Amino acid sequence: MLKIVVLLKQTFDTEEKIVLTPSGVDERDAKFVINPYDEYALEEALRLREQHGGAVIVLTCGPERSQEALRTALAIGADEAIRLDSAALPDDSASVAAALAAVIGPLAPDLLLAGLFAVDSGAGSVALQIAQQLRLPHATSAVKVTIMTAGELSSLPADGLLSSPAAVNAERYALVERDVEGDTETVSIPLPALITAQQGLNEPRYPSLPGIMKAKRKPLRTVELEELTGSGVLAPESVSARTERTQLLPPPPRAAGKRLPGAPAEQAAALISLLREEAKLL
């Protein structure tokens, strides 16, 4: 049996038109979805539950609208959902990670899964900071995950297997095939652990009509920051902002293309001149 916690983030759909305001993305016309990389993490959690039994808990930090993402995850197959209300939290990855770690700690999961990064911010540090807070070994960019016992792991050939030094006297291990810039490597880490999902790990499923109906009866609770700090689970100073976003700007409009005349050698010389003098890349 495995207790698996999946970190989800509700992000705006990057395939849709996005309107920026001085305070950020205009939410009135934005379409919000589950972060695509988190969908891989959720799907892998459901597959592991089907293989080993147990429960899948989805967890997000966000405003009230992010409950829609949790309801979708419940309809897909998660057993329980938790929303950490972000209203009192600064928009700072270290603060979010500390608060989420305080929620995850008492759950004592066997496995923590998350997407490789969030498509709205392009950042992927929150899950790794949580692993550090909870002192969990971790493996990133997973394209294959297998849960094994110590005996099963010891029977594998050692060639090509990178094992964590901490992998001693654990009952179960995760054998993780990782994407490493065009190649793969295989590592073993003891459970409990954190694994982040890369594209190609699986093919996420969609919510079914029976799943949507069942989701209405599944538990979804909200945790307020005051509950964590007031109970002593989270130190107030750990959720003080360490970074600040001062401005959010769209990328500059793309300039019109240029056609370079002449023979190939002349075109090459003109291109080098443009890269050096206009683009300042050389």
Stockholm file with secondary structure:
# STOCKHOLM 1.0

chainA/1-282         MLKIVVLLKQTFDTEEKIVLTPSGVDERDAKFVINPYDEYALEEALRLREQHGGAVIVLTCGPERSQEALRTALAIGADEAIRLDSAALPDDSASVAAALAAVIGPLAPDLLLAGLFAVDSGAGSVALQIAQQLRLPHATSAVKVTIMTAGELSSLPADGLLSSPAAVNAERYALVERDVEGDTETVSIPLPALITAQQGLNEPRYPSLPGIMKAKRKPLRTVELEELTGSGVLAPESVSARTERTQLLPPPPRAAGKRLPGAPAEQAAALISLLREEAKLL
#=GR chainA/1-282 SS CEEEEEEECEEECTTSCCCEETTEECTTSCCEEECHHHHHHHHHHHHHHHHHCEEEEEEEEECGGGHHHHHHHHHHTCSEEEEEECTTSCSCHHHHHHHHHHHHGGGCCSEEEEESCCTTTCCCCHHHHHHHHHTCCEEEEEEEEEEEEHHHHHTSCCTTEEECTTCSSCSEEEEEEEECSSSEEEEEEESSEEEEECTTSCCCCCCCHHHHHHHTTSCEEEECHHHHHHTTSSCGGGGSCSCCCCCCCCCCCCCCCCCCCSCHHHHHHHHHHHHHHTSCCC
#=GC SS_cons         CEEEEEEECEEECTTSCCCEETTEECTTSCCEEECHHHHHHHHHHHHHHHHHCEEEEEEEEECGGGHHHHHHHHHHTCSEEEEEECTTSCSCHHHHHHHHHHHHGGGCCSEEEEESCCTTTCCCCHHHHHHHHHTCCEEEEEEEEEEEEHHHHHTSCCTTEEECTTCSSCSEEEEEEEECSSSEEEEEEESSEEEEECTTSCCCCCCCHHHHHHHTTSCEEEECHHHHHHTTSSCGGGGSCSCCCCCCCCCCCCCCCCCCCSCHHHHHHHHHHHHHHTSCCC
//
